[in-house]
Amino acid sequence: MTTKSNPSAPRAQSNEQTDREPWTVRSVLQWTTDFFEKHDLESARLDAEVLLAHVLEQNRLSLYLHYEDKVPAASLQVYRGLIRRRVNREPIAYITGVREFYSIPLAVDPSVLIPRPETEHLVEYVVEHGQDHADSADKGPLKILEIGTGSGNLCIALAENLAGARIVSLDISAAALSVAMKNRRGHPGCSERIHLLQGDLLGALHPERARFHLIVSNPPYVAAESWDDLSPEVRDYEPRGALDGGRLGTEILERILKDGADYLLPEGALVLEIGEDQAETLQAVAQETGRYRRSWVLEDYAGKPRVLVAVV
Ligand SMILES: C[S@@+](CC[C@H](N)C(=O)[O-])C[C@H]1O[C@@H](n2cnc3c(N)ncnc32)[C@H](O)[C@@H]1O
């Protein structure tokens, strides 16, 4: 965004919208919404609000409580930089450095996938039914393994909502694990129950020493042929290693299904987020292994099959 091509852009140098009117919260939001719409950003108004609230260190509601307030010149200068980044399709969560998941605010950066609302279905299932996968005679804590920690969204949401559960969460990416460590530190009430580990799927664990009631994962599952259909926000900014599921998208999910049963306790289950067109293939793989007594699929609010549960 240059001042030349956008003569009325909120200027850094002064607080003047025109010679007469200063930039207020209202006029900045209106200007930015129009500008984002011209650049085909889908949630133009929301993005404008989130960015301005971030710069002014307020929440979105308080923007409306201060609607006619002047926006200080220094804040406008910072805000302009953020507008430019958003128009270049950088995701809002990377710009602000935070994303909420299961009502928990988490730090994110480009080394981790931005947590998605659909992954909350997986958390809901485990919070509600996790205990069903522990033998009734087993009085110990619920033991959960997460494969693919990312920001730590899943393991933190599970630890926060399952009192006493012990969670091992692993990721191949050291950079992702350091973001997860930072987020774990923000949850002192449950942080000692989350053990973070670097490893390639189950390779770092030994099935005779590490067995779990549940193995949960939101692994990479984008198929090679779908790569070009991803939005620029995802394709150009999110880590490829968090998305790329090989030629058909099911490569990592299949490896987890094939090896996972060895790491489950009796009655234990795999709970996996899957691509909406992958359920049939993956249920067939689960059956072929001969290791799972049954498997079923949970649908999201749009009726799409998004979570596979397979019980040993
Ligand atoms: C789709 S992201 C999920 C992140 C986070 N749990 C979430 O739900 O938003 C997948 C994660 O799996 C990790 N990953 C990819 N391949 C892996 C492998 N072979 N072993 C362990 N982790 C892997 C990636 O680094 C990434 O953090």
The ligand as a Tripos MOL2 file, in Angstrom:
@<TRIPOS>MOLECULE
LIG
   27    29     1     0     0
SMALL
NO_CHARGES

@<TRIPOS>ATOM
      1 C1         -1.9420  -30.2010   11.0030 C.3       1 LIG1
      2 S1         -0.6620  -29.7530   12.1250 S.3       1 LIG1
      3 C2         -1.5390  -29.9070   13.6480 C.3       1 LIG1
      4 C3         -1.0480  -28.9960   14.7020 C.3       1 LIG1
      5 C4         -1.9770  -28.8590   15.9080 C.3       1 LIG1
      6 N1         -2.0150  -30.0710   16.7010 N.3       1 LIG1
      7 C5         -3.3720  -28.4610   15.4900 C.2       1 LIG1
      8 O1         -4.3010  -29.2520   15.6860 O.co2     1 LIG1
      9 O2         -3.5690  -27.3350   14.9870 O.co2     1 LIG1
     10 C6          0.3130  -31.2120   12.0540 C.3       1 LIG1
     11 C7          1.5420  -31.2140   12.9450 C.3       1 LIG1
     12 O3          2.1850  -32.4900   12.7440 O.3       1 LIG1
     13 C8          3.5830  -32.3070   12.6960 C.3       1 LIG1
     14 N2          4.1690  -33.4150   11.9350 N.ar      1 LIG1
     15 C9          4.2380  -33.5720   10.5850 C.ar      1 LIG1
     16 N3          4.8480  -34.7180   10.2770 N.ar      1 LIG1
     17 C10         5.1800  -35.3060   11.4510 C.ar      1 LIG1
     18 C11         5.8570  -36.5200   11.7840 C.ar      1 LIG1
     19 N4          6.2960  -37.3510   10.8410 N.pl3     1 LIG1
     20 N5          6.0340  -36.8170   13.0980 N.ar      1 LIG1
     21 C12         5.5930  -35.9660   14.0680 C.ar      1 LIG1
     22 N6          4.9520  -34.8100   13.7980 N.ar      1 LIG1
     23 C13         4.7430  -34.4820   12.5220 C.ar      1 LIG1
     24 C14         3.7710  -30.9530   12.0340 C.3       1 LIG1
     25 O4          5.0310  -30.3950   12.3490 O.3       1 LIG1
     26 C15         2.5820  -30.1700   12.5960 C.3       1 LIG1
     27 O5          2.9460  -29.4610   13.7600 O.3       1 LIG1
@<TRIPOS>BOND
     1     1     2 1
     2     2     3 1
     3     2    10 1
     4     3     4 1
     5     4     5 1
     6     5     6 1
     7     5     7 1
     8     7     8 2
     9     7     9 1
    10    10    11 1
    11    11    12 1
    12    11    26 1
    13    12    13 1
    14    13    14 1
    15    13    24 1
    16    14    15 ar
    17    14    23 ar
    18    15    16 ar
    19    16    17 ar
    20    17    18 ar
    21    17    23 ar
    22    18    19 1
    23    18    20 ar
    24    20    21 ar
    25    21    22 ar
    26    22    23 ar
    27    24    25 1
    28    24    26 1
    29    26    27 1
@<TRIPOS>SUBSTRUCTURE
     1 LIG1         1 GROUP 0 **** ****
